[in-house]
């Protein structure tokens, strides 16, 4: 899983990419005291587990509709 962090229009955008799928989460920069805080959130095991579970669900739904 690839993780990218962008700052745009007073928002942090955290983008998670897996083969053929992606998830993006937007957070106000005002909710964090530094970029390091958003990096820590994006790399935390609990948030990554949440994202991975979403990817598994997305792949399952894709499989239902493609086959």
N, C-alpha and C positions, 0 to 999 in steps of 0.2 A: 504494500500500500504506500503510495506516495502522498506526502503531506506538503502543501504549499501555504504560505502566509502572505497576504497582501494587505496594504492599507490604502483605502480609497474612499473619498467622500466622508471622512470622519468615521469610517468603519474599518474594523479588521475583518477580513474575509479569510476563513480557514477552509481550504479545499482539500478533500481526501479523494484520491484516485485509485481505482482498481481496474483491471482489464475490462473495458467496455462500459464502465460505470463511474460516476463521480457524485460526491455530496459536497455541498458548500454551506457553511454556517457563517452568518454575519453577526458581529457584535459591535456595539458602540465603543469607540476608543475611550469614551468617558467612563466606561465601566471597569477600566483597567488602569493601574498607575504606571505601567510600563509595558513595552512590547514583550519583555521577558515573561510577564504574567500570562499573556495569551499563548505564548510558546509553551509554557508549562501546562496550561489547560489542554492544548492540542496534543501534547505528548503524554498526558496522564493515562495510566492504564484503564481507568474507569471510563473515560471519554472514548478512548480507542476501542474498548470492548463494545460500547454502545454503537459506534460507527460500524464496526465489523459485523455486528448483529444485523444492522440495517442492510449492509451489503449482502449478507446471506439471504435475507428476505427478498431483496431486489432480484438477486439471481434466481431464486425459486420462482418468483412471479414471471420473470422473463422466460424461464424454461417452460412454464405452463402455456404461455401464449405463442411461443415460437414453434414448439413441437406439435 
